Amino acid sequence: MTAEAIEAGPRAHAVGSGGDGPLRIALLTYKGNPFCGGQGVYVRHLSRELARLGHTVEVIGSQPYPVLDEGDGLDGLRLTELPSLDLYRQPDPFRTPGRDEYRDWIDALEVATMWTGGFPEPLTFSLRARRHLRARRGDFDVVHDNQTLGYGLLGDLGAPLVTTVHHPITVDRQLELDAARDWKRRASVRRWYAFTRMQKRVARRLPSVLTVSGSSRDEIVRDLGVREERIRVVHIGADTDLWSPDPAVPEVPGRIVTTSSADVPLKGLVHLVEALAKLRTENPDAHLVVVGKRAEDGPVAQAIERYGLDGAVRFVKGVTDAELVDLYRSAQAACVPSLYEGFSLPAAEAMATGTPLVATTGGAIPEVAGADGETCLAVPPGDAGALAAALGRLLSADGAELRARLGAAGRVRVLDRFTWARAAEGTAALYREAIAARGAGR
């Protein structure tokens, strides 16, 4: 349903409660497609599990719109579209909208920010969300923002605000600055990430912040200046019914699988490509399947060409959930080569399938993947040689026993610690804390 239709239609009857009963939740996401990054995956799975707990969850999102699950027990889950101008859509990213597309001053601000090299969506979505929520005052018990951190979400939204910060985007900014080749690129990076100044200011004023790992909590305190007592850690995880072992799926010799949604330094994909080149000198069967879009230019494309790996690196996108899970099941190794992660869903999902994992120690990855040699093989971030050595151990002729042991231990770790049902329970408890604190304040 569109936001305009809801605002123009009759008021919903207020049936929620801030006590022990079901809650009416507005879950905001300025980018929600589960195929474009971890935030979309978070919204999809958290909303489903909150609905299964009996809560009413209305996901309010912009393009690319969230994909929500359907089925028994999910009658209280729905999507409300809050459209932007969709300036970064394919196949014409950074497009100039037609005159008839402009609706108001927020649209003009969105275009002007893009034209001057900035990223407008966190600010402009927050302004649209504020207008929408104020028009529907009384419809929700709690508002949950998924890392928008825009000025529009400050002030009275008609319900207490809980904000998820997966990790501070200032980390991404610094890694891109470190990788910039010249002053022009550094200037471009600074302008693009100018919105992080807003996010810092907003974060410091938030009463309730939720994050996904202890590492992210520490980064939020240090980089954003949020007081530690305002932050709660609620681990997320894998859909362990979907991401599960299946011995019927044949193992493909030499196959390594990784997920990388963008060709940016943070994801460390270029180091994995370099590791593959080293690995193939001893194991010609070694090959890499990347779940994500292939960049036509950039560090990864240049490394593939430099090492002659065109036939050994394959990119896949647009696959179904079942196809993606089978891809991981077929691999002899999964790899998370990131320089930093606030949690690492790909690590948890790979482990849930029983696929042995090689992962760096960047950010919160060790919190998810566990100890080296017990539930994964751990290597320093940015070290292609260490990646090659660890992958070589798993892919070697005598690596079957190690693969089986690490895969089984990884599955147990995820089942014990990282499931979406557990994440929903912890998140709902934080909602009730926020509602109680707002009531006490009044």
C-alpha positions, 0 to 999 in steps of 0.5 A: 500500500502507498503512503498516500493511500494510507494518509488519505484513508480512514484512521486505523483503530488503535488496537495496540498496547504498550503493556504485555500485549501485542505491539503495533510497530512501524519499521522504517527502512530507507533501503529495503531490498534484501538483495542489495545488502544486509539492511534489507535482509535485517528488515525482512527476517526481523519483521517476519519473526516479530509478526510470528510473535503476534505483533503487528508490523508495518514496514515503511520503506523506500526504493528498492522496496523491501521484500516481506515474507508471507504465510501462516501467522504473518497476517499482521505484516504489511508493506507501506511504500514511501517513494523517493525519486529513486535516483540510483535505480538501474539501468540509469543511476544518477538520473535527472528526473522529469519535471512532472516527477517533482512533488514537493521541496523534499524531492528538489532537495534530493536532486540538488544533493545528488547533483552536488555529489552527496548522498541524499536518501537518509535525510530525505527519507527521514523527512518523508517518514516524519510527515507520514508518521505525524499524519498517522499519530496514534497508529503505532506503539513504537517506531523502529528506524533501521539506520536512517539517522536523519534529522526528520526523525528527531522530535515527537513522532507520536510514539517512542523511537528505537534505532538500529545502528548496524555499524557507524558508516564513518567506518566505511568512509574512512576505509574508502578515504584510505583506499583513495588514489588521489585528492580528487577521489578523496574529495569525492568520498568526503562529499558522498559521505557528508551525511555521516555528519548528520548521522553523528548529530542525530545518534547523540540525541537518540534515547534508545539505540540497538546494535547487532554486536559488541564490536559495533557497540564500541564503534558507536560509542567511539565514532558517534559519541553515543553514551554506552548506557543508551545502547543495547546489543541484540544479535541477529542471525540466520534463518536456520530452517532455510540455511541448513545442511543437505547431504543430497547437494553434491560438493563441487571440488575447489568451489569457494563462495562469498557474498559481496554486494558492492565493490568497495574496500570494506568488503575485501573482495580484491584480497580474496581474488588475489588469494585465489590467484595464489591458491590456483598455482597449487590447486587449479580446480580452485574457483570463486563464485561471488553472490553479487553484481560484477563491477565492470571497472574498479579494483576487483575487475582489474585484479581479475584481469591482472591475474587472468582469472576470468574463467575462475571467478563467476558472479551471480545475482537474482537467484532465489533463496533456495538456489542461494542456499544450494550454492553454499551447500555445494561449496568446499569453503565459504569465505568472508574476506571483509576488512570490517563488519558490524555483524556478518550475516553471510558468515552466520548463513554459511555456517548454518548450512554446515559449510566450513568458513574462512573469515577475517578478524575484521570488526565483529566477525569473530563474535559470529564465526568463533575461534580459529580452528574450532568453528572456522579458520580465522585470518587477519583482514587484508592478508591475501596470503593468509586467505590463500593458506587457509582456503588451501587447507580446506580444499586440499586432498586431505582436507575432508575431515577438517571441512566436516569438523568445522562445518558441523561446529559452525552449525551448532554455534549458529543454532545456539546463538544466532537465530532470527527468533531470538533476535525478535524476542530481544528487539521486542523487549527493547521496544517495551523498555522504550515505551515504559521510559516514554511513559515514565518521562511523561 
